[in-house]
Amino acid sequence: MPATPSPATTSPASTSPAAAPVRSSRPPDASMDLLLQIIRQPIDPDYAIVAARDARDGVRSSRRHWLLAAAAVLVGALFAVAALQTTRSAPALESERRGLIARVQNAETAQDQLRDRATALSAENATLRAAALGSDAGSQELQSRINRLDPVVGLVAVRGPGVDVVVDDAPGTADDERDRVLDVDLQILANGLWQAGAEAVAINGHRLSALTAIRSAGDAVTVDYRSLTPPYRVEAIGNPKTLPAAFAETAAGPWWHDLAQNRGMRFTMAGADDLVLPADPGLTLRYAKEAR
């Protein structure tokens, strides 16, 4: 009978080295380097560098602030010392200032007294001269010429009608000299009055002549080197009916009209029935002749 095959027995299959699975030498978390780096260093290194630099700058800024504070304290101390010294020296400066003002006022008073004496001596000299000339025709003619020239050149006091002009600085002109009356303004005013027909002119009581100097000395206007203070009163003897209109037609008229309208200076002209102008005490006349 045919043989019945016996059941086949299976044996475990033997494995060979060639059939073993290939293993990698990298660690299993090698593909997670980026995540590991994020976990280990959650802050970017650049941020740490910037933070360290800011810390250094903060220290430097703090030092700079301390230096500025120390400098401010030093400057404040210097100002305090200067203010203290100024306060302590103020009484002495004020006393010196009052002394100088008193000396100037005394000198002006003495000058006024000398001016009055010079006027009196001039009048006495004129009387003696008239007596010495005699009463003959030639002497009378000479005396007549002297009498005509004396008022014109300012050797004797004069009296008569005329105009009274008052000029002054514009209001609030402490710092702007363009709004103040200058020496050139008074020169133009006086020359305009002469041109308009004035026979005698005086500024603040000081008689003007052909030799009078109107100048500036610092902030003050001087007439024959005597300081004047505003307002300035200019008196002119002449015809009060024709002087204002004639003055307006001279170059001085538009000049002062512009100063009054555009610069705000004061300018008033009024007629006067009786003006008395003294002689010019500082005049040293050596030669004069009558204009023809």
Secondary structure, DSSP 4 states (H G I P E B T S, - for coil): -PPPPPPPPP-PPPP-GGGSPP--SS-TTGGGHHHHHHHH--S-HHHHHHHHHHHHHHHHHHHHHHHHHHHHHHHHHHHHHHHHHHHHHHHHHHHHHHHHHHHHHHHHHHHHHHHHHHHHHHHHHHHHHHHHH-SSHHHHHHHHHHHHHHHHHTSS-EEEEEEEEEEEPPSS-SS-GGGS--HHHHHHHHHHHHHHT-SEEEETTEEP-TT--EEEETTEEEETTEEE-SSEEEEEES-TTTHHHHHHTSTHHHHHHHHHHHS--EEEEEEEEEEEE---TT----------
